Amino acid sequence: MSDILTEIVRQRKMDVGEDMKRLPLSRMKSLIRRAAKTRDFAGALRSRPYSLIAEIKRSSPSEGVIVRRFDLEKLAEMYASSGADAVSVLTENRFFGGNQDMIGKVKKICPLPVLRKDFIFSEYQVYESRYYGADALLLIARILDKDLLRNLFDLSRRLGMTPLVELYCERDREKIKGMRIPVLGINTRDLKSGEISFAKAAALAGNVKTETLVCESGVTGRRDIDAAVKVGFNSFLVGTAILKSRDKRKFIRSLTAK
């Protein structure tokens, strides 16, 4: 695990400990029973030949502050009206400037399914995702052992959410051997060299049973979409490139145009 990922997970464990004090799991479970039905994240990604998950985040460890005039509601509305199929919301606070409340705020004004993108390693966080209104959540195989990954995957499904399982290396793929993963994500960036290889990343999916293969890094424009589609990707999670573009609406439409 890279140094920055290790540090993020360490900090996240401390934060989750505090969250559990403020909102105990037993209380959260009782509130979830009255929660609204989730939106179909997996179905939205299958609605056309290839789909776009547009991401909302304030900052990142590699980029620093990405959006200085951050308007959550405006971004969410623009994503929905520009052709995105789903929205990803970074809810980690210390490194990405997010929080869990952002999920509900986005869903109030945006009809698209919402993915909670965070560093999830506990059942508490899965229940928390449902409590705050997530329709899907990210499970990073790299930070989970085989049994925990499968437990969190199954729990997510039972709660009505779609788990997006992210792979980075062969070791990750071994953890999901024999599983059917409706939405499988591949981190296309080599965390050591920083290089992007769509073909190498797509090959990592191997014989995993999946309906949607999500490219999670490296898309900077339409040319990247076309290259990744050729090697097997049929969905794309794009954040930084959209947020840094001068005309975000036009950029999204260029990514989703046939």
C-alpha positions in Angstrom: 0.0 0.0 0.0 1.4 3.4 -0.9 2.4 5.8 1.9 -0.4 8.3 1.1 -3.0 5.5 1.0 -1.8 4.1 4.3 -2.0 7.6 5.9 -5.5 8.2 4.6 -6.7 4.9 5.9 -5.1 5.6 9.3 -6.7 9.0 9.6 -10.0 7.6 8.4 -10.1 5.0 11.1 -9.7 7.8 13.7 -12.5 9.8 12.1 -14.8 6.8 12.0 -14.2 6.1 15.7 -15.4 9.6 16.4 -18.4 9.2 14.1 -19.4 6.1 16.0 -19.5 8.0 19.2 -21.8 10.7 17.7 -24.1 8.3 15.9 -24.0 4.7 17.3 -24.6 1.9 14.9 -27.7 0.7 16.7 -29.3 4.1 16.3 -28.3 4.3 12.6 -29.8 0.9 11.8 -33.2 2.0 13.2 -33.2 5.2 11.1 -32.2 3.3 7.9 -35.4 1.3 8.1 -37.3 4.5 7.2 -34.9 5.5 4.5 -36.1 6.1 0.9 -35.4 3.5 -1.7 -32.1 3.7 -3.4 -31.6 4.6 -7.1 -30.4 2.0 -9.5 -26.7 2.8 -10.0 -25.8 -0.4 -11.8 -28.8 0.1 -14.1 -27.9 3.7 -14.9 -24.4 2.6 -16.1 -25.9 0.0 -18.4 -28.3 2.4 -20.0 -26.1 3.0 -23.0 -23.0 1.5 -24.7 -20.7 3.4 -22.3 -21.5 5.6 -19.4 -20.1 8.5 -17.4 -19.8 8.8 -13.6 -19.0 12.5 -13.0 -17.1 13.2 -9.8 -17.5 16.0 -7.2 -14.5 16.8 -5.0 -12.9 19.9 -3.6 -9.3 18.7 -3.5 -6.9 15.8 -3.6 -3.5 14.9 -2.3 -1.9 15.1 -5.7 -3.7 18.2 -7.0 -4.3 20.2 -3.9 -7.3 22.5 -4.1 -9.0 21.7 -7.4 -12.1 24.0 -7.2 -11.6 27.3 -5.3 -15.2 28.5 -5.8 -16.9 25.3 -4.8 -20.6 25.2 -5.4 -21.9 21.7 -4.7 -25.5 22.2 -5.8 -24.5 24.0 -9.0 -22.1 21.2 -9.9 -24.7 18.5 -9.3 -27.3 20.2 -11.4 -24.9 20.8 -14.2 -23.7 17.2 -14.2 -27.3 16.0 -14.4 -28.3 18.3 -17.3 -25.1 17.8 -19.3 -25.4 14.0 -19.8 -23.7 12.3 -16.9 -25.2 8.9 -15.9 -24.3 9.0 -12.2 -22.5 11.2 -9.7 -19.5 10.3 -7.5 -19.1 12.3 -4.3 -15.8 12.3 -2.4 -16.8 12.2 1.3 -13.4 12.0 2.9 -12.6 15.3 4.7 -8.9 15.6 5.5 -7.5 14.9 2.1 -10.4 15.5 -0.3 -12.4 18.2 1.5 -15.6 16.2 1.5 -18.2 15.1 4.1 -21.1 12.7 4.2 -23.8 15.4 4.2 -22.8 16.2 0.6 -24.6 13.0 -0.6 -28.0 14.1 0.6 -27.5 17.7 -0.8 -26.6 16.3 -4.2 -29.6 13.9 -4.2 -32.1 16.7 -3.4 -31.4 18.5 -6.6 -30.0 15.8 -8.9 -32.0 12.8 -10.1 -29.0 10.7 -10.9 -27.7 7.8 -8.7 -25.0 8.8 -6.3 -21.8 6.9 -5.5 -20.1 7.4 -2.2 -16.4 7.5 -2.9 -14.4 7.0 0.3 -12.0 4.7 2.1 -14.4 2.1 3.5 -13.2 -0.7 5.7 -16.0 -1.3 8.2 -19.6 -2.4 8.4 -20.3 0.9 10.2 -19.3 2.8 7.1 -21.6 0.7 4.9 -24.6 1.4 7.1 -23.5 5.0 7.3 -23.5 5.2 3.5 -27.1 4.0 3.4 -28.1 6.4 6.2 -26.7 9.4 4.3 -28.5 8.4 1.1 -25.8 6.7 -1.1 -27.0 4.5 -3.9 -23.6 2.9 -4.4 -20.3 2.9 -2.6 -16.7 2.2 -3.4 -14.9 -0.8 -2.0 -11.1 -0.6 -2.6 -9.8 -4.2 -2.7 -6.3 -2.9 -1.9 -7.2 -1.9 1.7 -9.4 -4.9 2.5 -8.6 -8.5 3.1 -10.5 -11.2 1.2 -13.1 -12.0 3.9 -13.8 -8.4 4.8 -14.2 -7.4 1.2 -16.8 -10.1 0.6 -18.6 -9.3 3.8 -18.9 -5.5 3.0 -19.9 -6.4 -0.6 -22.7 -8.6 0.6 -23.9 -6.1 3.3 -24.0 -3.3 0.7 -26.2 -5.5 -1.6 -28.5 -6.4 1.3 -29.0 -2.7 2.1 -29.9 -1.9 -1.5 -26.7 -0.3 -2.6 -24.4 -1.2 -5.5 -20.8 -1.9 -4.4 -18.2 -0.7 -7.0 -15.2 -2.9 -6.3 -11.9 -1.4 -7.3 -8.9 -3.5 -8.3 -5.3 -2.3 -8.7 -3.2 -5.4 -9.0 -3.3 -9.2 -9.4 -3.4 -9.6 -5.7 -6.7 -7.7 -5.6 -8.2 -9.9 -8.3 -7.5 -13.0 -6.2 -9.6 -11.5 -3.4 -12.7 -11.6 -5.6 -12.1 -15.0 -7.3 -15.3 -16.8 -8.1 -17.5 -13.7 -7.3 -19.9 -12.0 -9.7 -19.2 -8.3 -9.6 -21.9 -6.3 -11.4 -19.8 -3.1 -11.3 -16.0 -3.6 -11.4 -13.6 -0.6 -11.3 -10.0 -0.7 -12.4 -7.4 1.9 -11.3 -5.6 2.5 -14.5 -2.8 4.5 -13.0 0.5 2.9 -11.8 0.8 4.3 -8.3 4.6 4.1 -8.4 5.3 5.5 -11.9 2.1 7.5 -12.4 1.8 6.0 -15.9 -1.6 5.2 -17.4 -2.2 2.0 -19.4 -5.8 1.3 -20.4 -4.9 -2.0 -22.0 -3.0 -3.3 -19.0 -5.7 -2.2 -16.7 -8.5 -3.8 -18.7 -6.6 -7.1 -18.8 -6.6 -7.1 -15.0 -10.4 -7.8 -15.1 -9.5 -11.1 -16.7 -12.3 -13.6 -16.4 -14.1 -11.7 -13.6 -17.9 -11.9 -14.1 -19.0 -8.3 -14.6 -21.5 -6.3 -16.6 -19.8 -2.9 -16.2 -16.1 -2.3 -16.3 -15.3 1.2 -15.0 -12.1 3.1 -15.9 -11.2 5.0 -12.7 -8.2 7.1 -13.7 -6.5 8.7 -16.7 -9.3 10.2 -18.7 -8.4 13.7 -19.8 -10.5 13.9 -23.0 -12.5 12.1 -25.6 -9.4 10.5 -27.1 -8.9 8.6 -23.9 -12.5 7.4 -23.8 -12.2 6.1 -27.3 -8.9 4.3 -26.5 -10.3 2.7 -23.3 -13.5 1.6 -25.0 -11.4 -0.3 -27.6 -9.8 -2.5 -24.8 -13.0 -3.3 -23.0 -14.1 -0.4 -20.7 -17.7 0.6 -20.9 -17.9 3.2 -18.1 -15.7 6.0 -16.9 -15.3 7.8 -13.6 -14.0 11.3 -14.4 -13.4 14.0 -11.8 -10.3 16.2 -12.1 -10.5 16.7 -15.8 -14.1 17.9 -15.6 -13.5 20.1 -12.6 -10.4 21.8 -14.2 -12.1 22.4 -17.6 -13.1 25.9 -18.4 -16.5 24.9 -19.8 -17.5 21.9 -17.7 -20.8 21.4 -19.5 -19.2 21.4 -22.9 -16.5 19.0 -21.7 -18.9 16.5 -20.3 -20.9 16.6 -23.5 -17.7 15.9 -25.5 -17.1 12.8 -23.3 -20.7 11.4 -23.7 -21.3 12.3 -27.4 -21.8 9.3 -29.7 
